[in-house]
Amino acid sequence: MPEFDYAGASAPVRLFSADAVLWVAPSTSVAEAARVMAAGEVGLVVVGAHALAVGVLSERDIVRAVADRLDLDRTSVGSLASTHLVRVEAGTAVHDVAERMLAEYVRHVLVDDDGGLVGVVSARDLLGAYATADEVELSGLEPGGTPIV
């Protein structure tokens, strides 16, 4: 894999994580969780209570539930949520978080600060760090990304 040197990649992940963490209880219906996500304009909710995360439910989980023709009003979030929680400290460099996401094959990471959950960062959020570069060198490509043959 090629090495990239983007200015934002060394920034702390806290700069790119979502400000608000949306929580739902494990007993919440998938339909209600989808409404919470839509209202909050987020792609993931944290499942738990009293600031103790026990899982996460993403848009992808909801799509699978629809594909499986589950009754979204009767299916609980707790039955679908992923319990594989990947957590990083707020001061962790973006490039380290990106590498961890790739290694663990996840698209969302929980961001902790002083032992508490303060945000969620998605792969899409991290794209912002790489887009902050002052200069991007794409040698071998014409303008528009077309390979030079």
N, C-alpha and C positions, 0 to 999 in steps of 0.2 A: 504494500500500500504506500503511495507517495506521501511524503511529509509536506504539510502545509504550514505556513507561518502567517496566520491572520492575527491582527491586533486583538480582536475580541476573544480569541480562543484562550487567552491567559487570564481573562477577567473572571471574577468570582461569579458563580452560577446565580447567586442571589439577584444579580442585575437582570437576569433573563427569566426568572421564575414568576409565575402568576402571583399577584398580590393576595387574592382571596382564595382560601381553600374551601370548597363546598363539601359539606358532610351530609351523609344520609345514614340512617340506622340500618342494620342488616335486615330488619323486618319490612323496610320500605319496598313498595312494589317497583318493579322495573319501569312501569309506565310513569310513576311519580318521579323516579330518579331521572328519567329522560326529560320530564318537564323541568326539573331543577337544572339540569345541564343546559337545556335550551334557553331558559330564562337567564342563566349566568353566562351564557355564551362560552362554555367550556366543553372539552371533550372527555372529561373524566371527573368522577366524584370519589371522595374518600369514604370508605365504609367503616363506621365505628361509632363510638359514643364517648363522651367526656374526654375528648382529645386523644383517645387511644385508637389508632388505625388498625383494623383487622383485615382490610382488603381494599381494593379499588375496582370500580366499575367504569369501563370505557365505552366509547361509541361502538367500538368493534365488538364488545361483548353484547351490546344491544342488537347489533346487526345479526349476530349468531343466533340470538334468541328469536328474532323475527324469522330467520331462515329455518329454524327448527320448529316454527309455528307454535311457540309457547304462548300462553295467555299472559300478556305483559301486566295485566291488572292483578293477576293472582300469583305470579312468580315473584319471589322475594329477591332482593338484591343480594342477600347473603348466600343464596344458592348459586349465583352466577359469578360473583366477585372473584377476582384473582387474589390469592393470598401471598403471592410472590411479590413482596414489597421491596423495592430497591430504594435505599435512602442514602443521601449524601449531606454533608455539612454545607451550610450556606457559603462558606468561603472557598469551597473546592473550585478549582479552575475548570472552566467550560470544557476544555479539551479532555480533562480527566473524566468528566461526567459523560461526555460523548463516547469515549472509549469504553466506559463501564456499561453504557446503554447497549453498545454493540456486543460486548462480551456476554451480557446477560439476556440479550435479545428482547429488550423492552423498549417501549416508546414513551414512557413516563417515569419520572423519578421524583420521590418525595424529598423535599428540601427541609432540613432541620437546622435550628439555631438554638443554642443553649438547651438542648434536649427536647425542644418542642417543634412541632411541625409548623413551618412558616410559609410554605409554598409548594407548588408542584411545577416541575419543568417538563416540557414535552420536547420531542425531537424537533418539532417545528419551531418552538421557542429558541432552541439552540442555533437554528439557522441564522437568526438575527446576529449572533455573535460573529459568525463567519462573514456575514454581509457587511460588518462594520469596517472591514479592511480598507485602508486608504488606497491600496493598489492590489489588483488581482492580476496575476500573470497567467495567461492561458496560451502559452506558446504552442504553436501548431494549429491554432484555430483562427479562422477568419472572423470578422465581426458577425455576430449572430450565432456563433458557436459551430459553424460548419467546418468540418475538418478540411485542412488544406491537403490536397492530394498531389 
